[in-house]
Amino acid sequence: MNEHFGTAEDLKALTKAAHDRGMLVMIDVVANNFASVGPGASTNFANFVPFNKKEYFHPFCFIEDYNNP
């Protein structure tokens, strides 16, 4: 949870209020900072459940400049 947007209890209350009004709530999750032991170019994607396929990730590349997003 991002503390700038509230607590887990706030999210539960928001979800209940929406459901009480017949609305659904969708939570968008950005999975970030996956890590794998060994050379990045030979990652075993089977270890990342449920994202266990190479096509779920951008191509491997080295980060050369951490100040350049």
mmCIF file of the N, C-alpha and C atoms, coordinates in Angstrom:
data_MODEL
# 
_entry.id   MODEL 
# 
loop_
_atom_site.group_PDB 
_atom_site.id 
_atom_site.type_symbol 
_atom_site.label_atom_id 
_atom_site.label_alt_id 
_atom_site.label_comp_id 
_atom_site.label_asym_id 
_atom_site.label_entity_id 
_atom_site.label_seq_id 
_atom_site.pdbx_PDB_ins_code 
_atom_site.Cartn_x 
_atom_site.Cartn_y 
_atom_site.Cartn_z 
_atom_site.occupancy 
_atom_site.B_iso_or_equiv 
_atom_site.pdbx_formal_charge 
_atom_site.auth_seq_id 
_atom_site.auth_comp_id 
_atom_site.auth_asym_id 
_atom_site.auth_atom_id 
_atom_site.pdbx_PDB_model_num 
ATOM 1   N N  . MET A 1 1  ? 0.846   -1.180  0.000   1.00 0.00 ? 1  MET A N  1 
ATOM 2   C CA . MET A 1 1  ? 0.000   0.000   0.000   1.00 0.00 ? 1  MET A CA 1 
ATOM 3   C C  . MET A 1 1  ? 0.886   1.236   0.000   1.00 0.00 ? 1  MET A C  1 
ATOM 4   N N  . ASN A 1 2  ? 0.486   2.221   -0.745  1.00 0.00 ? 2  ASN A N  1 
ATOM 5   C CA . ASN A 1 2  ? 1.193   3.498   -0.761  1.00 0.00 ? 2  ASN A CA 1 
ATOM 6   C C  . ASN A 1 2  ? 0.581   4.382   0.320   1.00 0.00 ? 2  ASN A C  1 
ATOM 7   N N  . GLU A 1 3  ? 1.377   4.733   1.303   1.00 0.00 ? 3  GLU A N  1 
ATOM 8   C CA . GLU A 1 3  ? 0.865   5.498   2.455   1.00 0.00 ? 3  GLU A CA 1 
ATOM 9   C C  . GLU A 1 3  ? 0.273   6.845   2.054   1.00 0.00 ? 3  GLU A C  1 
ATOM 10  N N  . HIS A 1 4  ? 0.628   7.344   0.883   1.00 0.00 ? 4  HIS A N  1 
ATOM 11  C CA . HIS A 1 4  ? 0.078   8.626   0.422   1.00 0.00 ? 4  HIS A CA 1 
ATOM 12  C C  . HIS A 1 4  ? -1.378  8.506   -0.013  1.00 0.00 ? 4  HIS A C  1 
ATOM 13  N N  . PHE A 1 5  ? -1.846  7.269   -0.216  1.00 0.00 ? 5  PHE A N  1 
ATOM 14  C CA . PHE A 1 5  ? -3.219  7.061   -0.666  1.00 0.00 ? 5  PHE A CA 1 
ATOM 15  C C  . PHE A 1 5  ? -4.095  6.422   0.399   1.00 0.00 ? 5  PHE A C  1 
ATOM 16  N N  . GLY A 1 6  ? -3.592  6.258   1.598   1.00 0.00 ? 6  GLY A N  1 
ATOM 17  C CA . GLY A 1 6  ? -4.394  5.708   2.686   1.00 0.00 ? 6  GLY A CA 1 
ATOM 18  C C  . GLY A 1 6  ? -3.859  4.378   3.178   1.00 0.00 ? 6  GLY A C  1 
ATOM 19  N N  . THR A 1 7  ? -4.590  3.819   4.123   1.00 0.00 ? 7  THR A N  1 
ATOM 20  C CA . THR A 1 7  ? -4.188  2.566   4.759   1.00 0.00 ? 7  THR A CA 1 
ATOM 21  C C  . THR A 1 7  ? -4.971  1.395   4.158   1.00 0.00 ? 7  THR A C  1 
ATOM 22  N N  . ALA A 1 8  ? -4.606  0.187   4.558   1.00 0.00 ? 8  ALA A N  1 
ATOM 23  C CA . ALA A 1 8  ? -5.355  -0.994  4.132   1.00 0.00 ? 8  ALA A CA 1 
ATOM 24  C C  . ALA A 1 8  ? -6.804  -0.907  4.620   1.00 0.00 ? 8  ALA A C  1 
ATOM 25  N N  . GLU A 1 9  ? -6.991  -0.383  5.820   1.00 0.00 ? 9  GLU A N  1 
ATOM 26  C CA . GLU A 1 9  ? -8.360  -0.220  6.352   1.00 0.00 ? 9  GLU A CA 1 
ATOM 27  C C  . GLU A 1 9  ? -9.146  0.797   5.520   1.00 0.00 ? 9  GLU A C  1 
ATOM 28  N N  . ASP A 1 10 ? -8.489  1.868   5.059   1.00 0.00 ? 10 ASP A N  1 
ATOM 29  C CA . ASP A 1 10 ? -9.156  2.845   4.186   1.00 0.00 ? 10 ASP A CA 1 
ATOM 30  C C  . ASP A 1 10 ? -9.622  2.179   2.897   1.00 0.00 ? 10 ASP A C  1 
ATOM 31  N N  . LEU A 1 11 ? -8.769  1.318   2.334   1.00 0.00 ? 11 LEU A N  1 
ATOM 32  C CA . LEU A 1 11 ? -9.133  0.627   1.094   1.00 0.00 ? 11 LEU A CA 1 
ATOM 33  C C  . LEU A 1 11 ? -10.312 -0.309  1.322   1.00 0.00 ? 11 LEU A C  1 
ATOM 34  N N  . LYS A 1 12 ? -10.318 -1.003  2.451   1.00 0.00 ? 12 LYS A N  1 
ATOM 35  C CA . LYS A 1 12 ? -11.437 -1.886  2.771   1.00 0.00 ? 12 LYS A CA 1 
ATOM 36  C C  . LYS A 1 12 ? -12.736 -1.091  2.910   1.00 0.00 ? 12 LYS A C  1 
ATOM 37  N N  . ALA A 1 13 ? -12.662 0.066   3.554   1.00 0.00 ? 13 ALA A N  1 
ATOM 38  C CA . ALA A 1 13 ? -13.851 0.909   3.732   1.00 0.00 ? 13 ALA A CA 1 
ATOM 39  C C  . ALA A 1 13 ? -14.334 1.441   2.382   1.00 0.00 ? 13 ALA A C  1 
ATOM 40  N N  . LEU A 1 14 ? -13.406 1.869   1.546   1.00 0.00 ? 14 LEU A N  1 
ATOM 41  C CA . LEU A 1 14 ? -13.768 2.361   0.209   1.00 0.00 ? 14 LEU A CA 1 
ATOM 42  C C  . LEU A 1 14 ? -14.436 1.252   -0.600  1.00 0.00 ? 14 LEU A C  1 
ATOM 43  N N  . THR A 1 15 ? -13.861 0.052   -0.542  1.00 0.00 ? 15 THR A N  1 
ATOM 44  C CA . THR A 1 15 ? -14.415 -1.077  -1.289  1.00 0.00 ? 15 THR A CA 1 
ATOM 45  C C  . THR A 1 15 ? -15.812 -1.415  -0.796  1.00 0.00 ? 15 THR A C  1 
ATOM 46  N N  . LYS A 1 16 ? -16.017 -1.426  0.514   1.00 0.00 ? 16 LYS A N  1 
ATOM 47  C CA . LYS A 1 16 ? -17.342 -1.718  1.058   1.00 0.00 ? 16 LYS A CA 1 
ATOM 48  C C  . LYS A 1 16 ? -18.345 -0.654  0.636   1.00 0.00 ? 16 LYS A C  1 
ATOM 49  N N  . ALA A 1 17 ? -17.946 0.621   0.697   1.00 0.00 ? 17 ALA A N  1 
ATOM 50  C CA . ALA A 1 17 ? -18.857 1.700   0.304   1.00 0.00 ? 17 ALA A CA 1 
ATOM 51  C C  . ALA A 1 17 ? -19.234 1.576   -1.173  1.00 0.00 ? 17 ALA A C  1 
ATOM 52  N N  . ALA A 1 18 ? -18.266 1.209   -2.005  1.00 0.00 ? 18 ALA A N  1 
ATOM 53  C CA . ALA A 1 18 ? -18.557 1.030   -3.431  1.00 0.00 ? 18 ALA A CA 1 
ATOM 54  C C  . ALA A 1 18 ? -19.498 -0.155  -3.637  1.00 0.00 ? 18 ALA A C  1 
ATOM 55  N N  . HIS A 1 19 ? -19.217 -1.269  -2.972  1.00 0.00 ? 19 HIS A N  1 
ATOM 56  C CA . HIS A 1 19 ? -20.070 -2.454  -3.099  1.00 0.00 ? 19 HIS A CA 1 
ATOM 57  C C  . HIS A 1 19 ? -21.484 -2.164  -2.616  1.00 0.00 ? 19 HIS A C  1 
ATOM 58  N N  . ASP A 1 20 ? -21.602 -1.394  -1.547  1.00 0.00 ? 20 ASP A N  1 
ATOM 59  C CA . ASP A 1 20 ? -22.930 -1.026  -1.025  1.00 0.00 ? 20 ASP A CA 1 
ATOM 60  C C  . ASP A 1 20 ? -23.737 -0.233  -2.048  1.00 0.00 ? 20 ASP A C  1 
ATOM 61  N N  . ARG A 1 21 ? -23.051 0.397   -2.985  1.00 0.00 ? 21 ARG A N  1 
ATOM 62  C CA . ARG A 1 21 ? -23.708 1.196   -4.034  1.00 0.00 ? 21 ARG A CA 1 
ATOM 63  C C  . ARG A 1 21 ? -23.796 0.431   -5.359  1.00 0.00 ? 21 ARG A C  1 
ATOM 64  N N  . GLY A 1 22 ? -23.471 -0.872  -5.321  1.00 0.00 ? 22 GLY A N  1 
ATOM 65  C CA . GLY A 1 22 ? -23.548 -1.686  -6.521  1.00 0.00 ? 22 GLY A CA 1 
ATOM 66  C C  . GLY A 1 22 ? -22.382 -1.492  -7.477  1.00 0.00 ? 22 GLY A C  1 
ATOM 67  N N  . MET A 1 23 ? -21.297 -0.946  -6.986  1.00 0.00 ? 23 MET A N  1 
ATOM 68  C CA . MET A 1 23 ? -20.127 -0.685  -7.820  1.00 0.00 ? 23 MET A CA 1 
ATOM 69  C C  . MET A 1 23 ? -19.039 -1.723  -7.519  1.00 0.00 ? 23 MET A C  1 
ATOM 70  N N  . LEU A 1 24 ? -18.186 -1.955  -8.494  1.00 0.00 ? 24 LEU A N  1 
ATOM 71  C CA . LEU A 1 24 ? -17.040 -2.840  -8.315  1.00 0.00 ? 24 LEU A CA 1 
ATOM 72  C C  . LEU A 1 24 ? -15.783 -1.999  -8.197  1.00 0.00 ? 24 LEU A C  1 
ATOM 73  N N  . VAL A 1 25 ? -14.780 -2.539  -7.544  1.00 0.00 ? 25 VAL A N  1 
ATOM 74  C CA . VAL A 1 25 ? -13.499 -1.855  -7.383  1.00 0.00 ? 25 VAL A CA 1 
ATOM 75  C C  . VAL A 1 25 ? -12.420 -2.716  -8.022  1.00 0.00 ? 25 VAL A C  1 
ATOM 76  N N  . MET A 1 26 ? -11.598 -2.119  -8.854  1.00 0.00 ? 26 MET A N  1 
ATOM 77  C CA . MET A 1 26 ? -10.492 -2.833  -9.475  1.00 0.00 ? 26 MET A CA 1 
ATOM 78  C C  . MET A 1 26 ? -9.181  -2.245  -8.953  1.00 0.00 ? 26 MET A C  1 
ATOM 79  N N  . ILE A 1 27 ? -8.304  -3.106  -8.495  1.00 0.00 ? 27 ILE A N  1 
ATOM 80  C CA . ILE A 1 27 ? -7.011  -2.681  -7.988  1.00 0.00 ? 27 ILE A CA 1 
ATOM 81  C C  . ILE A 1 27 ? -5.966  -2.999  -9.054  1.00 0.00 ? 27 ILE A C  1 
ATOM 82  N N  . ASP A 1 28 ? -5.194  -2.006  -9.429  1.00 0.00 ? 28 ASP A N  1 
ATOM 83  C CA . ASP A 1 28 ? -4.142  -2.178  -10.420 1.00 0.00 ? 28 ASP A CA 1 
ATOM 84  C C  . ASP A 1 28 ? -2.818  -2.357  -9.684  1.00 0.00 ? 28 ASP A C  1 
ATOM 85  N N  . VAL A 1 29 ? -2.154  -3.456  -9.932  1.00 0.00 ? 29 VAL A N  1 
ATOM 86  C CA . VAL A 1 29 ? -0.889  -3.757  -9.266  1.00 0.00 ? 29 VAL A CA 1 
ATOM 87  C C  . VAL A 1 29 ? 0.229   -3.737  -10.292 1.00 0.00 ? 29 VAL A C  1 
ATOM 88  N N  . VAL A 1 30 ? 1.284   -3.027  -9.971  1.00 0.00 ? 30 VAL A N  1 
ATOM 89  C CA . VAL A 1 30 ? 2.459   -3.017  -10.833 1.00 0.00 ? 30 VAL A CA 1 
ATOM 90  C C  . VAL A 1 30 ? 3.535   -3.836  -10.130 1.00 0.00 ? 30 VAL A C  1 
ATOM 91  N N  . ALA A 1 31 ? 3.783   -5.006  -10.668 1.00 0.00 ? 31 ALA A N  1 
ATOM 92  C CA . ALA A 1 31 ? 4.836   -5.852  -10.102 1.00 0.00 ? 31 ALA A CA 1 
ATOM 93  C C  . ALA A 1 31 ? 6.177   -5.297  -10.567 1.00 0.00 ? 31 ALA A C  1 
ATOM 94  N N  . ASN A 1 32 ? 7.029   -4.994  -9.649  1.00 0.00 ? 32 ASN A N  1 
ATOM 95  C CA . ASN A 1 32 ? 8.272   -4.317  -9.991  1.00 0.00 ? 32 ASN A CA 1 
ATOM 96  C C  . ASN A 1 32 ? 9.422   -4.964  -9.222  1.00 0.00 ? 32 ASN A C  1 
ATOM 97  N N  . ASN A 1 33 ? 10.590  -4.765  -9.731  1.00 0.00 ? 33 ASN A N  1 
ATOM 98  C CA . ASN A 1 33 ? 11.823  -5.179  -9.060  1.00 0.00 ? 33 ASN A CA 1 
ATOM 99  C C  . ASN A 1 33 ? 11.922  -6.680  -8.841  1.00 0.00 ? 33 ASN A C  1 
ATOM 100 N N  . PHE A 1 34 ? 11.616  -7.445  -9.871  1.00 0.00 ? 34 PHE A N  1 
ATOM 101 C CA . PHE A 1 34 ? 11.870  -8.879  -9.819  1.00 0.00 ? 34 PHE A CA 1 
ATOM 102 C C  . PHE A 1 34 ? 13.373  -9.093  -9.843  1.00 0.00 ? 34 PHE A C  1 
ATOM 103 N N  . ALA A 1 35 ? 13.821  -10.137 -9.230  1.00 0.00 ? 35 ALA A N  1 
ATOM 104 C CA . ALA A 1 35 ? 15.249  -10.450 -9.235  1.00 0.00 ? 35 ALA A CA 1 
ATOM 105 C C  . ALA A 1 35 ? 15.435  -11.940 -9.477  1.00 0.00 ? 35 ALA A C  1 
ATOM 106 N N  . SER A 1 36 ? 16.553  -12.261 -10.086 1.00 0.00 ? 36 SER A N  1 
ATOM 107 C CA . SER A 1 36 ? 16.868  -13.647 -10.360 1.00 0.00 ? 36 SER A CA 1 
ATOM 108 C C  . SER A 1 36 ? 18.346  -13.868 -10.089 1.00 0.00 ? 36 SER A C  1 
ATOM 109 N N  . VAL A 1 37 ? 18.664  -15.025 -9.562  1.00 0.00 ? 37 VAL A N  1 
ATOM 110 C CA . VAL A 1 37 ? 20.061  -15.363 -9.303  1.00 0.00 ? 37 VAL A CA 1 
ATOM 111 C C  . VAL A 1 37 ? 20.695  -15.817 -10.613 1.00 0.00 ? 37 VAL A C  1 
ATOM 112 N N  . GLY A 1 38 ? 21.882  -15.304 -10.898 1.00 0.00 ? 38 GLY A N  1 
ATOM 113 C CA . GLY A 1 38 ? 22.603  -15.715 -12.098 1.00 0.00 ? 38 GLY A CA 1 
ATOM 114 C C  . GLY A 1 38 ? 22.554  -14.653 -13.176 1.00 0.00 ? 38 GLY A C  1 
ATOM 115 N N  . PRO A 1 39 ? 23.118  -14.971 -14.327 1.00 0.00 ? 39 PRO A N  1 
ATOM 116 C CA . PRO A 1 39 ? 23.162  -14.012 -15.434 1.00 0.00 ? 39 PRO A CA 1 
ATOM 117 C C  . PRO A 1 39 ? 21.763  -13.648 -15.912 1.00 0.00 ? 39 PRO A C  1 
ATOM 118 N N  . GLY A 1 40 ? 21.492  -12.364 -16.051 1.00 0.00 ? 40 GLY A N  1 
ATOM 119 C CA . GLY A 1 40 ? 20.168  -11.897 -16.457 1.00 0.00 ? 40 GLY A CA 1 
ATOM 120 C C  . GLY A 1 40 ? 19.720  -12.410 -17.801 1.00 0.00 ? 40 GLY A C  1 
ATOM 121 N N  . ALA A 1 41 ? 20.659  -12.624 -18.704 1.00 0.00 ? 41 ALA A N  1 
ATOM 122 C CA . ALA A 1 41 ? 20.303  -13.081 -20.044 1.00 0.00 ? 41 ALA A CA 1 
ATOM 123 C C  . ALA A 1 41 ? 19.842  -14.545 -20.049 1.00 0.00 ? 41 ALA A C  1 
ATOM 124 N N  . SER A 1 42 ? 20.034  -15.267 -18.945 1.00 0.00 ? 42 SER A N  1 
ATOM 125 C CA . SER A 1 42 ? 19.607  -16.673 -18.892 1.00 0.00 ? 42 SER A CA 1 
ATOM 126 C C  . SER A 1 42 ? 18.624  -16.905 -17.747 1.00 0.00 ? 42 SER A C  1 
ATOM 127 N N  . THR A 1 43 ? 17.713  -15.971 -17.546 1.00 0.00 ? 43 THR A N  1 
ATOM 128 C CA . THR A 1 43 ? 16.734  -16.043 -16.460 1.00 0.00 ? 43 THR A CA 1 
ATOM 129 C C  . THR A 1 43 ? 15.783  -17.215 -16.649 1.00 0.00 ? 43 THR A C  1 
ATOM 130 N N  . ASN A 1 44 ? 15.513  -17.950 -15.581 1.00 0.00 ? 44 ASN A N  1 
ATOM 131 C CA . ASN A 1 44 ? 14.527  -19.021 -15.596 1.00 0.00 ? 44 ASN A CA 1 
ATOM 132 C C  . ASN A 1 44 ? 13.182  -18.414 -15.191 1.00 0.00 ? 44 ASN A C  1 
ATOM 133 N N  . PHE A 1 45 ? 12.351  -18.104 -16.162 1.00 0.00 ? 45 PHE A N  1 
ATOM 134 C CA . PHE A 1 45 ? 11.090  -17.418 -15.903 1.00 0.00 ? 45 PHE A CA 1 
ATOM 135 C C  . PHE A 1 45 ? 10.080  -18.299 -15.169 1.00 0.00 ? 45 PHE A C  1 
ATOM 136 N N  . ALA A 1 46 ? 10.298  -19.595 -15.126 1.00 0.00 ? 46 ALA A N  1 
ATOM 137 C CA . ALA A 1 46 ? 9.400   -20.494 -14.410 1.00 0.00 ? 46 ALA A CA 1 
ATOM 138 C C  . ALA A 1 46 ? 9.364   -20.159 -12.919 1.00 0.00 ? 46 ALA A C  1 
ATOM 139 N N  . ASN A 1 47 ? 10.384  -19.460 -12.421 1.00 0.00 ? 47 ASN A N  1 
ATOM 140 C CA . ASN A 1 47 ? 10.429  -19.095 -11.005 1.00 0.00 ? 47 ASN A CA 1 
ATOM 141 C C  . ASN A 1 47 ? 9.480   -17.967 -10.640 1.00 0.00 ? 47 ASN A C  1 
ATOM 142 N N  . PHE A 1 48 ? 8.967   -17.228 -11.623 1.00 0.00 ? 48 PHE A N  1 
ATOM 143 C CA . PHE A 1 48 ? 8.132   -16.061 -11.353 1.00 0.00 ? 48 PHE A CA 1 
ATOM 144 C C  . PHE A 1 48 ? 6.661   -16.407 -11.569 1.00 0.00 ? 48 PHE A C  1 
ATOM 145 N N  . VAL A 1 49 ? 6.014   -16.894 -10.539 1.00 0.00 ? 49 VAL A N  1 
ATOM 146 C CA . VAL A 1 49 ? 4.606   -17.268 -10.631 1.00 0.00 ? 49 VAL A CA 1 
ATOM 147 C C  . VAL A 1 49 ? 3.762   -16.093 -10.157 1.00 0.00 ? 49 VAL A C  1 
ATOM 148 N N  . PRO A 1 50 ? 2.758   -15.638 -10.883 1.00 0.00 ? 50 PRO A N  1 
ATOM 149 C CA . PRO A 1 50 ? 2.197   -16.218 -12.094 1.00 0.00 ? 50 PRO A CA 1 
ATOM 150 C C  . PRO A 1 50 ? 2.821   -15.672 -13.383 1.00 0.00 ? 50 PRO A C  1 
ATOM 151 N N  . PHE A 1 51 ? 3.778   -14.778 -13.296 1.00 0.00 ? 51 PHE A N  1 
ATOM 152 C CA . PHE A 1 51 ? 4.382   -14.186 -14.496 1.00 0.00 ? 51 PHE A CA 1 
ATOM 153 C C  . PHE A 1 51 ? 5.561   -15.042 -14.941 1.00 0.00 ? 51 PHE A C  1 
ATOM 154 N N  . ASN A 1 52 ? 5.265   -16.241 -15.425 1.00 0.00 ? 52 ASN A N  1 
ATOM 155 C CA . ASN A 1 52 ? 6.305   -17.231 -15.653 1.00 0.00 ? 52 ASN A CA 1 
ATOM 156 C C  . ASN A 1 52 ? 6.674   -17.421 -17.116 1.00 0.00 ? 52 ASN A C  1 
ATOM 157 N N  . LYS A 1 53 ? 6.486   -16.364 -17.919 1.00 0.00 ? 53 LYS A N  1 
ATOM 158 C CA . LYS A 1 53 ? 6.843   -16.444 -19.341 1.00 0.00 ? 53 LYS A CA 1 
ATOM 159 C C  . LYS A 1 53 ? 7.668   -15.227 -19.721 1.00 0.00 ? 53 LYS A C  1 
ATOM 160 N N  . LYS A 1 54 ? 8.617   -15.453 -20.596 1.00 0.00 ? 54 LYS A N  1 
ATOM 161 C CA . LYS A 1 54 ? 9.525   -14.390 -21.028 1.00 0.00 ? 54 LYS A CA 1 
ATOM 162 C C  . LYS A 1 54 ? 8.764   -13.189 -21.597 1.00 0.00 ? 54 LYS A C  1 
ATOM 163 N N  . GLU A 1 55 ? 7.641   -13.442 -22.289 1.00 0.00 ? 55 GLU A N  1 
ATOM 164 C CA . GLU A 1 55 ? 6.919   -12.346 -22.941 1.00 0.00 ? 55 GLU A CA 1 
ATOM 165 C C  . GLU A 1 55 ? 6.269   -11.377 -21.953 1.00 0.00 ? 55 GLU A C  1 
ATOM 166 N N  . TYR A 1 56 ? 6.222   -11.715 -20.665 1.00 0.00 ? 56 TYR A N  1 
ATOM 167 C CA . TYR A 1 56 ? 5.683   -10.801 -19.658 1.00 0.00 ? 56 TYR A CA 1 
ATOM 168 C C  . TYR A 1 56 ? 6.679   -9.712  -19.261 1.00 0.00 ? 56 TYR A C  1 
ATOM 169 N N  . PHE A 1 57 ? 7.904   -9.805  -19.728 1.00 0.00 ? 57 PHE A N  1 
ATOM 170 C CA . PHE A 1 57 ? 8.968   -8.898  -19.309 1.00 0.00 ? 57 PHE A CA 1 
ATOM 171 C C  . PHE A 1 57 ? 9.585   -8.189  -20.504 1.00 0.00 ? 57 PHE A C  1 
ATOM 172 N N  . HIS A 1 58 ? 10.168  -7.025  -20.245 1.00 0.00 ? 58 HIS A N  1 
ATOM 173 C CA . HIS A 1 58 ? 10.904  -6.344  -21.319 1.00 0.00 ? 58 HIS A CA 1 
ATOM 174 C C  . HIS A 1 58 ? 12.217  -7.089  -21.538 1.00 0.00 ? 58 HIS A C  1 
ATOM 175 N N  . PRO A 1 59 ? 12.841  -6.887  -22.690 1.00 0.00 ? 59 PRO A N  1 
ATOM 176 C CA . PRO A 1 59 ? 14.102  -7.585  -22.958 1.00 0.00 ? 59 PRO A CA 1 
ATOM 177 C C  . PRO A 1 59 ? 15.168  -7.240  -21.918 1.00 0.00 ? 59 PRO A C  1 
ATOM 178 N N  . PHE A 1 60 ? 16.018  -8.205  -21.632 1.00 0.00 ? 60 PHE A N  1 
ATOM 179 C CA . PHE A 1 60 ? 17.103  -7.990  -20.681 1.00 0.00 ? 60 PHE A CA 1 
ATOM 180 C C  . PHE A 1 60 ? 18.024  -6.882  -21.181 1.00 0.00 ? 60 PHE A C  1 
ATOM 181 N N  . CYS A 1 61 ? 18.416  -6.024  -20.253 1.00 0.00 ? 61 CYS A N  1 
ATOM 182 C CA . CYS A 1 61 ? 19.398  -4.988  -20.576 1.00 0.00 ? 61 CYS A CA 1 
ATOM 183 C C  . CYS A 1 61 ? 20.084  -4.573  -19.278 1.00 0.00 ? 61 CYS A C  1 
ATOM 184 N N  . PHE A 1 62 ? 21.323  -4.135  -19.408 1.00 0.00 ? 62 PHE A N  1 
ATOM 185 C CA . PHE A 1 62 ? 22.047  -3.630  -18.249 1.00 0.00 ? 62 PHE A CA 1 
ATOM 186 C C  . PHE A 1 62 ? 21.630  -2.187  -17.991 1.00 0.00 ? 62 PHE A C  1 
ATOM 187 N N  . ILE A 1 63 ? 21.553  -1.793  -16.730 1.00 0.00 ? 63 ILE A N  1 
ATOM 188 C CA . ILE A 1 63 ? 21.289  -0.396  -16.383 1.00 0.00 ? 63 ILE A CA 1 
ATOM 189 C C  . ILE A 1 63 ? 22.634  0.297   -16.319 1.00 0.00 ? 63 ILE A C  1 
ATOM 190 N N  . GLU A 1 64 ? 22.856  1.218   -17.234 1.00 0.00 ? 64 GLU A N  1 
ATOM 191 C CA . GLU A 1 64 ? 24.143  1.902   -17.309 1.00 0.00 ? 64 GLU A CA 1 
ATOM 192 C C  . GLU A 1 64 ? 24.127  3.226   -16.573 1.00 0.00 ? 64 GLU A C  1 
ATOM 193 N N  . ASP A 1 65 ? 22.944  3.835   -16.483 1.00 0.00 ? 65 ASP A N  1 
ATOM 194 C CA . ASP A 1 65 ? 22.844  5.140   -15.831 1.00 0.00 ? 65 ASP A CA 1 
ATOM 195 C C  . ASP A 1 65 ? 21.587  5.171   -14.984 1.00 0.00 ? 65 ASP A C  1 
ATOM 196 N N  . TYR A 1 66 ? 21.740  4.957   -13.684 1.00 0.00 ? 66 TYR A N  1 
ATOM 197 C CA . TYR A 1 66 ? 20.585  4.920   -12.782 1.00 0.00 ? 66 TYR A CA 1 
ATOM 198 C C  . TYR A 1 66 ? 19.892  6.272   -12.641 1.00 0.00 ? 66 TYR A C  1 
ATOM 199 N N  . ASN A 1 67 ? 20.499  7.329   -13.153 1.00 0.00 ? 67 ASN A N  1 
ATOM 200 C CA . ASN A 1 67 ? 19.904  8.669   -13.087 1.00 0.00 ? 67 ASN A CA 1 
ATOM 201 C C  . ASN A 1 67 ? 19.090  8.983   -14.342 1.00 0.00 ? 67 ASN A C  1 
ATOM 202 N N  . ASN A 1 68 ? 18.989  8.057   -15.265 1.00 0.00 ? 68 ASN A N  1 
ATOM 203 C CA . ASN A 1 68 ? 18.273  8.282   -16.522 1.00 0.00 ? 68 ASN A CA 1 
ATOM 204 C C  . ASN A 1 68 ? 17.141  7.273   -16.640 1.00 0.00 ? 68 ASN A C  1 
ATOM 205 N N  . PRO A 1 69 ? 15.937  7.668   -16.205 1.00 0.00 ? 69 PRO A N  1 
ATOM 206 C CA . PRO A 1 69 ? 14.815  6.709   -16.238 1.00 0.00 ? 69 PRO A CA 1 
ATOM 207 C C  . PRO A 1 69 ? 14.435  6.343   -17.659 1.00 0.00 ? 69 PRO A C  1 
# 
